[in-house]
Amino acid sequence: MVKKKIGFIGLGAMGNYMARNLIKAGYDLTVHDLNSQPVKEIVALGAKEAKSSAEAAKVVEVIITMLPADEEVKSAILGPGGVLEGAQAGTVLIDMSSIAPHTSIFVAGEAKKKGVKFLDAPVSGGTIGAEKATLTIMVGGDKTLLDEHTEILQAMGKTIYHVGDVGMGETVKMVNQLMLGINLTGIVEGLVLGTKLGVAPDILYKVIRASSGNSFLMEHRVPNYIFTGNFTQPGFALDLLRKDLGLALESAKVNKIPLFMTGLAYQYYTRATAEGLGKKDMSAVIELLEKSVGVEVRGKAE
């Protein structure tokens, strides 16, 4: 079967690897990004360059967007020179950005007016998952449309879930990020408290891993980031987690849902951003509390 031609908009920390994996899988790829450097890198691997999102959409059957936030998505898809300006009726638009559910629903509605089909398909797994093509992909939209394009998503991710109508992919991703943000602040507070009171970080980690306080973040972020103190290696930027928590609070506000812990976590990451930690991995939030109480949680996982 002939592979579909794909346009890819947004070659940032995640999108860069995702585009590379599509090329590895043999897809004819046309790319666009406001930053020319990653475009040159991907073109060198065999992709074609488009000067705008509209230009990319004109020459492909499927267009994928992977952008930082709601405004960038709306600009790249709905704005002048955007995807809908160039896309033909029947084109499939897959937005893999992490944005508000209501934004996805709005963009899908505008796409439908031009005969463009839409899936929201945010991802989880960070830059490492993007690089290794092991992302978890949460898809909202028509199930038949997803089935027709699953092979494309499989070039970028390991686990693909259909979670409901348009906007539900973003909803599931938002809930995941809410839980992630709260869990990480709990880990940070617990490790700093235990270390300040005199327990060796290695011991804390060993015991908690075998106890009910364990979690995915304990397993991965503590040994690989917190214990090494290396928060600049590839991961998931603190600023992006702050953005995702903000989306949850925005949705909660519209729907009159109290989210007490989410609000506190959001303030944690906002303070970290104000302290200049936003571009580091999200686990760098521990540096705030370490600085406040005068300890460092460093060790070696056994």
C-alpha positions in Angstrom: 0.0 0.0 0.0 1.3 3.5 -0.9 2.1 5.5 2.1 0.3 8.8 2.5 2.2 12.1 2.0 2.5 13.9 5.4 3.0 17.5 6.4 4.6 18.2 9.8 4.3 21.6 11.5 6.4 22.2 14.6 9.9 20.8 14.9 10.6 21.6 18.6 12.0 19.3 21.2 9.3 16.7 20.6 8.3 17.3 17.0 11.9 17.1 15.8 12.2 13.4 16.9 8.7 12.6 15.7 9.4 13.9 12.2 12.6 11.9 12.1 10.7 8.7 13.0 8.2 9.3 10.2 11.1 9.6 7.8 12.6 6.4 9.2 9.3 4.7 8.6 9.4 5.7 4.9 6.9 8.5 4.7 7.2 11.4 2.2 7.4 14.3 4.6 7.1 18.1 4.1 8.0 20.2 7.1 7.6 23.7 8.4 8.7 25.6 11.5 9.3 29.2 12.3 12.8 28.2 13.4 14.9 27.5 10.3 17.6 25.4 12.0 15.5 22.2 12.7 13.9 22.5 9.3 17.4 22.3 7.7 18.2 19.3 9.9 15.1 17.4 8.9 15.4 18.3 5.2 18.9 16.9 5.3 17.4 13.6 6.3 15.1 13.6 3.2 12.1 15.8 4.0 10.9 18.7 1.8 10.7 22.3 3.1 7.5 24.4 3.1 7.7 28.1 3.6 4.4 28.2 5.5 1.8 25.9 7.1 -0.5 26.6 4.1 2.2 25.5 1.6 2.8 22.3 3.5 -0.9 21.5 3.6 -1.3 22.0 -0.2 0.9 19.1 -1.1 0.0 16.4 1.4 -2.9 14.2 2.4 -2.3 14.3 6.2 -1.0 17.3 8.1 0.4 16.9 11.7 0.8 19.8 14.1 3.0 19.6 17.2 3.1 23.0 18.8 3.7 24.5 22.3 0.3 25.9 23.2 -3.2 27.0 22.1 -2.3 30.3 20.5 0.4 28.7 18.3 -2.0 26.0 17.2 -4.7 28.5 16.3 -2.2 30.6 14.5 -0.6 27.7 12.5 -4.0 26.2 11.6 -6.5 29.1 11.4 -4.3 32.2 10.8 -2.9 33.8 7.6 -0.7 31.3 5.9 -2.2 28.6 8.1 -3.1 25.0 7.4 -6.7 25.6 6.5 -5.6 28.2 3.9 -3.8 25.6 1.9 -5.6 22.3 2.8 -7.9 20.7 0.3 -11.2 19.1 1.2 -10.6 15.6 2.4 -7.2 16.4 4.0 -6.8 14.9 7.5 -5.4 17.2 10.2 -3.9 15.5 13.3 -3.1 17.9 16.1 -0.6 16.3 18.5 -0.1 19.4 20.6 -1.2 19.5 24.3 -3.9 22.2 24.4 -7.2 22.9 26.0 -10.1 20.6 25.0 -12.3 23.5 24.0 -9.6 24.8 21.6 -9.4 21.4 19.9 -13.2 21.4 19.5 -13.1 24.9 18.1 -10.3 24.1 15.6 -12.1 20.9 14.5 -15.2 22.9 13.8 -13.4 25.4 11.7 -11.6 22.5 9.8 -15.0 20.9 9.1 -16.2 24.0 7.3 -13.4 23.4 4.8 -14.0 19.7 4.5 -10.9 18.9 6.5 -11.1 15.9 8.9 -9.7 16.3 12.4 -8.2 14.2 15.2 -6.7 15.5 18.4 -3.9 13.2 19.5 -1.7 14.5 22.3 1.2 12.4 23.5 2.9 11.4 26.7 6.5 10.1 27.1 8.6 13.2 26.8 11.6 13.7 24.5 12.9 10.3 25.3 9.7 8.7 24.2 9.6 10.9 21.1 13.1 9.9 20.2 12.5 6.2 20.7 9.0 6.2 19.1 7.5 4.8 22.3 5.0 7.7 23.0 1.6 7.0 24.4 -0.9 8.7 22.1 -4.4 9.6 23.2 -6.8 10.1 20.3 -10.1 12.0 20.2 -12.3 11.9 17.1 -13.9 9.4 14.6 -12.7 5.8 15.3 -12.8 4.9 11.7 -10.6 7.9 10.8 -8.2 6.8 13.5 -8.1 3.2 12.2 -7.2 4.5 8.7 -4.2 6.5 10.2 -3.0 4.2 13.0 0.0 3.2 10.9 1.2 6.8 10.9 0.8 7.1 14.6 2.6 3.8 15.2 5.7 5.4 13.6 5.8 7.8 16.5 4.3 5.9 19.4 4.0 2.5 21.0 0.6 2.7 22.6 -2.4 4.3 20.9 -5.7 4.8 22.6 -9.0 5.9 21.1 -10.6 7.8 24.0 -13.7 9.4 22.6 -14.9 12.3 20.5 -12.8 15.3 19.4 -11.4 17.0 22.5 -11.3 13.9 24.6 -7.7 13.2 23.7 -6.8 16.6 25.1 -8.9 15.9 28.2 -7.2 12.6 29.0 -3.8 14.2 28.5 -4.7 17.1 30.7 -5.9 14.8 33.5 -2.6 12.8 33.2 -0.6 16.0 33.5 -2.6 17.2 36.5 -1.8 13.9 38.3 1.8 14.0 37.2 2.3 17.6 38.5 0.8 16.8 41.9 2.7 13.6 42.2 6.0 15.2 41.5 5.5 18.0 44.1 4.7 15.3 46.7 7.9 13.4 45.8 9.9 16.6 46.1 8.5 17.5 49.5 8.9 14.0 50.9 12.5 13.6 49.7 13.5 17.0 51.0 11.8 16.5 54.4 13.4 13.1 54.8 16.9 14.3 53.8 16.7 17.4 56.1 15.7 15.2 59.0 18.8 13.0 58.4 17.8 10.0 56.3 20.2 9.3 53.4 18.4 9.9 50.0 19.5 6.4 48.9 17.7 4.9 51.8 14.6 6.9 51.2 14.5 5.8 47.6 15.1 2.2 48.3 12.4 1.9 51.0 9.8 4.0 49.2 10.3 2.0 45.9 9.2 -1.0 47.9 6.3 0.7 49.6 3.0 2.4 48.8 4.6 5.8 48.1 6.2 4.4 44.9 5.2 5.7 41.5 6.4 6.0 37.9 8.1 9.3 38.7 9.9 7.8 41.7 11.2 5.1 39.4 12.4 7.4 36.7 12.8 11.0 37.8 14.5 10.4 41.1 17.5 8.3 40.0 17.9 9.9 36.5 17.4 13.5 37.4 17.1 14.4 41.1 19.9 12.1 42.3 22.3 13.2 39.5 21.4 16.9 39.8 21.3 17.0 36.0 18.1 18.8 35.1 19.2 20.0 31.7 19.3 16.6 30.0 16.4 15.7 27.7 13.1 15.3 29.5 9.9 17.4 29.8 10.3 21.1 30.4 9.0 22.5 33.6 7.4 25.4 31.7 5.3 22.9 29.7 4.1 21.1 32.8 3.1 24.5 34.2 1.2 25.2 31.0 -0.6 21.9 31.2 -1.6 22.5 34.8 -2.9 25.9 33.8 -5.1 24.2 31.1 -6.6 22.0 33.8 -7.4 25.0 36.0 -8.9 26.8 33.1 -11.2 23.9 32.3 -12.1 23.5 35.9 -13.0 27.2 36.1 -15.3 26.9 33.1 -17.0 23.8 34.5 -17.0 25.0 38.2 -14.8 22.2 39.5 -12.6 22.9 42.5 -9.1 21.6 42.1 -7.3 22.4 45.3 -4.1 20.4 44.9 -3.8 21.4 41.2 -3.9 25.0 42.2 -1.1 24.5 44.7 1.0 22.5 42.2 0.5 25.3 39.6 2.0 27.8 42.1 5.0 25.5 42.7 5.8 25.5 39.0 5.0 29.2 38.5 7.5 30.0 41.3 10.1 27.7 39.7 9.6 29.5 36.3 10.0 32.8 38.1 13.3 31.5 39.5 14.6 30.7 36.0 14.0 26.9 36.1 11.4 26.8 33.3 13.6 25.4 30.5 15.0 22.6 32.8 13.3 19.3 33.3 10.2 19.5 35.4 12.0 17.6 38.3 14.1 20.8 38.8 11.2 22.0 40.9 13.0 20.3 43.8 15.7 23.0 43.6 13.2 25.5 45.1 12.7 23.6 48.3 16.4 22.4 48.5 17.4 26.1 48.4 14.9 27.1 51.0 15.9 24.5 53.6 19.6 24.1 52.8 19.9 20.5 51.6 20.5 18.7 48.4 18.8 15.4 47.6 21.5 13.6 45.7 22.4 9.9 45.8 22.8 6.7 43.8 20.0 4.4 43.1 20.7 0.7 43.7 
